[in-house]
Amino acid sequence: MKRAIIALALIVFFTMVGVAQNNNLEYANLIRDGWKLCLEKDFTGSAKLYEKAFKLNNNVPLSDRYNASCIYALSGNKDMAFHHLFITANDLKWDDYNHLINDSDLKVLHSDKRWEELKSIVKQNKEEIEAHFDKDLVAELDKIYFDDQSTRNQIRSMEEKYGRNSKEMDAFWKTILKKDSINLIKVSKILDERGWPSKTRIGKRGTSTLFLVIQHADQEAQEKYLPLIEKAVADNNLPKRQYAMFYDRLLLRRGERQVYGTQLAINNESKTPYVLPLEDPMNVDIRRAEMGLNTMQENLNRWNLIWDAETYIKELPAIEAEEKELNSKKD
């Protein structure tokens, strides 16, 4: 009888695991399709798919919840936009006040009386988190963050306007690289003098700023600060997911395979993204989960790509040969 009970318990357990995995996959697919409709400006259709996805997940990520609020705002449904925004503010303690007030997707909400209440909650979240911040250091990092992101946010529109390999894009990338060099000097001074600051002093934005500048630096700088970054992760001052992106990029620069599958490139002929050389593709989702990353399929949804590890393994020799040829041309 005990064996039968154990066997039944195992059946129930694996059934629950299977249901959870199916729900996760369905959730990811719905969010992917919803985002695709959003890009096509079918905001009403997009919102319907997001709502369908949310019914499958008791812990909707803040990013998906916020995107849903923007989609509803763009569709003209203020009530549902505020519904999701208040969840992000009250339940998820969202604190990015500057993003909230500057997001053009939400302009339609500004004249609604609920807007001021929402702003007040998010601002209070921000003030509570920043109560013990090093204000001068945070201000310096905010400036660096703006310099890093303001130009990069224009890359897609510039490529659409002039073309990826145009002389205009070459000039634009020179501007980006010049800012990167200046930012690296500033961040190196902070890290060399203070070490990696605690996130209780500089917050998530400050931590992300340090990460982004080193992520965009040359290999020499990345190798130099690798021990400091590893210690920051161990001390919970840098999210594991950001370390995963940093480490993958460093491995590829060393001529090795990445381990978390965070780095993609664009095929010059087909203009289609592809995953750069990856170690042990069959188990990449296990490693990604350990670093707080979503699955490969969820990550590739934004490009409407399908992840098939077995197919990727067959394509890997060609991918590595192409990368080797491209790197030899750079040298």
Solvent accessible surface area in square Angstrom, and as a share of the most:
residue,aa,sasa,rsa
1,M,184,0.82
2,K,162,0.69
3,R,210,0.77
4,A,60,0.46
5,I,98,0.50
6,I,106,0.54
7,A,49,0.38
8,L,109,0.54
9,A,55,0.42
10,L,92,0.46
11,I,109,0.55
12,V,73,0.42
13,F,111,0.46
14,F,129,0.54
15,T,76,0.44
16,M,127,0.57
17,V,55,0.31
18,G,25,0.24
19,V,78,0.45
20,A,51,0.39
21,Q,113,0.50
22,N,99,0.51
23,N,48,0.24
24,N,90,0.46
25,L,94,0.47
26,E,77,0.34
27,Y,16,0.06
28,A,4,0.03
29,N,44,0.23
30,L,20,0.10
31,I,24,0.12
32,R,39,0.14
33,D,50,0.26
34,G,0,0.00
35,W,81,0.28
36,K,90,0.38
37,L,46,0.23
38,C,15,0.09
39,L,101,0.50
40,E,103,0.46
41,K,154,0.65
42,D,62,0.32
43,F,39,0.16
44,T,81,0.47
45,G,17,0.16
46,S,0,0.00
47,A,4,0.03
48,K,137,0.58
49,L,42,0.21
50,Y,1,0.00
51,E,43,0.19
52,K,111,0.47
53,A,0,0.00
54,F,19,0.08
55,K,173,0.73
56,L,57,0.28
57,N,40,0.20
58,N,153,0.79
59,N,125,0.64
60,V,11,0.06
61,P,60,0.38
62,L,59,0.29
63,S,68,0.44
64,D,20,0.10
65,R,36,0.13
66,Y,18,0.07
67,N,44,0.23
68,A,0,0.00
69,S,0,0.00
70,C,9,0.06
71,I,2,0.01
72,Y,17,0.07
73,A,4,0.03
74,L,70,0.35
75,S,43,0.28
76,G,49,0.47
77,N,60,0.31
78,K,65,0.27
79,D,90,0.47
80,M,55,0.24
81,A,0,0.00
82,F,3,0.01
83,H,88,0.39
84,H,2,0.01
85,L,0,0.00
86,F,37,0.15
87,I,36,0.18
88,T,0,0.00
89,A,0,0.00
90,N,67,0.34
91,D,100,0.52
92,L,69,0.35
93,K,123,0.52
94,W,25,0.09
95,D,23,0.12
96,D,41,0.21
97,Y,36,0.14
98,N,75,0.38
99,H,83,0.37
100,L,0,0.00
101,I,61,0.31
102,N,112,0.58
103,D,22,0.11
104,S,72,0.47
105,D,50,0.26
106,L,0,0.00
107,K,136,0.58
108,V,63,0.36
109,L,0,0.00
110,H,72,0.32
111,S,101,0.65
112,D,25,0.13
113,K,182,0.77
114,R,70,0.25
115,W,9,0.03
116,E,107,0.48
117,E,98,0.44
118,L,1,0.00
119,K,42,0.18
120,S,66,0.43
121,I,37,0.19
122,V,0,0.00
123,K,93,0.39
124,Q,102,0.45
125,N,10,0.05
126,K,49,0.21
127,E,99,0.44
128,E,109,0.49
129,I,77,0.39
130,E,40,0.18
131,A,62,0.48
132,H,158,0.71
133,F,23,0.09
134,D,40,0.21
135,K,121,0.51
136,D,120,0.62
137,L,2,0.01
138,V,22,0.13
139,A,62,0.48
140,E,71,0.32
141,L,0,0.00
142,D,57,0.29
143,K,110,0.47
144,I,0,0.00
145,Y,55,0.21
146,F,132,0.55
147,D,21,0.11
148,D,2,0.01
149,Q,38,0.17
150,S,26,0.17
151,T,11,0.06
152,R,44,0.16
153,N,114,0.59
154,Q,79,0.35
155,I,33,0.17
156,R,162,0.59
157,S,65,0.42
158,M,40,0.18
159,E,36,0.16
160,E,139,0.62
161,K,147,0.62
162,Y,83,0.31
163,G,28,0.27
164,R,95,0.34
165,N,116,0.59
166,S,21,0.14
167,K,163,0.69
168,E,60,0.27
169,M,1,0.00
170,D,81,0.42
171,A,58,0.45
172,F,24,0.10
173,W,92,0.32
174,K,144,0.61
175,T,60,0.35
176,I,1,0.00
177,L,100,0.50
178,K,138,0.59
179,K,60,0.26
180,D,14,0.07
181,S,64,0.42
182,I,79,0.40
183,N,2,0.01
184,L,36,0.18
185,I,125,0.64
186,K,68,0.29
187,V,0,0.00
188,S,22,0.14
189,K,125,0.53
190,I,8,0.04
191,L,5,0.03
192,D,84,0.43
193,E,118,0.53
194,R,116,0.42
195,G,21,0.20
196,W,26,0.09
197,P,3,0.02
198,S,36,0.24
199,K,79,0.33
200,T,91,0.53
201,R,88,0.32
202,I,2,0.01
203,G,5,0.05
204,K,135,0.57
205,R,83,0.30
206,G,2,0.02
207,T,4,0.02
208,S,27,0.18
209,T,1,0.00
210,L,0,0.00
211,F,6,0.02
212,L,32,0.16
213,V,4,0.02
214,I,0,0.00
215,Q,9,0.04
216,H,36,0.16
217,A,7,0.06
218,D,76,0.40
219,Q,64,0.29
220,E,140,0.63
221,A,10,0.08
222,Q,0,0.00
223,E,60,0.27
224,K,118,0.50
225,Y,8,0.03
226,L,23,0.11
227,P,85,0.54
228,L,45,0.22
229,I,0,0.00
230,E,76,0.34
231,K,122,0.52
232,A,3,0.02
233,V,27,0.15
234,A,87,0.67
235,D,72,0.37
236,N,98,0.51
237,N,21,0.11
238,L,4,0.02
239,P,45,0.28
240,K,108,0.46
241,R,119,0.43
242,Q,19,0.08
243,Y,28,0.11
244,A,0,0.00
245,M,62,0.28
246,F,0,0.00
247,Y,53,0.20
248,D,0,0.00
249,R,72,0.26
250,L,0,0.00
251,L,9,0.04
252,L,38,0.19
253,R,101,0.37
254,R,90,0.33
255,G,69,0.66
256,E,86,0.39
257,R,85,0.31
258,Q,0,0.00
259,V,33,0.19
260,Y,29,0.11
261,G,0,0.00
262,T,24,0.14
263,Q,22,0.10
264,L,40,0.20
265,A,29,0.22
266,I,54,0.28
267,N,40,0.20
268,N,82,0.42
269,E,163,0.73
270,S,70,0.45
271,K,116,0.49
272,T,57,0.33
273,P,18,0.12
274,Y,37,0.14
275,V,8,0.05
276,L,23,0.12
277,P,11,0.07
278,L,0,0.00
279,E,79,0.35
280,D,57,0.29
281,P,9,0.06
282,M,107,0.48
283,N,65,0.33
284,V,1,0.01
285,D,53,0.28
286,I,108,0.55
287,R,43,0.16
288,R,4,0.02
289,A,71,0.55
290,E,112,0.50
291,M,23,0.10
292,G,59,0.57
293,L,29,0.15
294,N,68,0.35
295,T,53,0.31
296,M,0,0.00
297,Q,24,0.11
298,E,46,0.21
299,N,15,0.08
300,L,4,0.02
301,N,14,0.07
302,R,141,0.51
303,W,88,0.31
304,N,80,0.41
305,L,38,0.19
306,I,130,0.66
307,W,42,0.15
308,D,71,0.37
309,A,16,0.13
310,E,110,0.49
311,T,61,0.35
312,Y,13,0.05
313,I,74,0.38
314,K,165,0.70
315,E,87,0.39
316,L,9,0.05
317,P,87,0.55
318,A,69,0.54
319,I,17,0.09
320,E,54,0.24
321,A,61,0.48
322,E,64,0.29
323,E,29,0.13
324,K,156,0.66
325,E,97,0.43
326,L,59,0.30
327,N,69,0.35
328,S,68,0.44
329,K,145,0.61
330,K,164,0.70
331,D,156,0.81
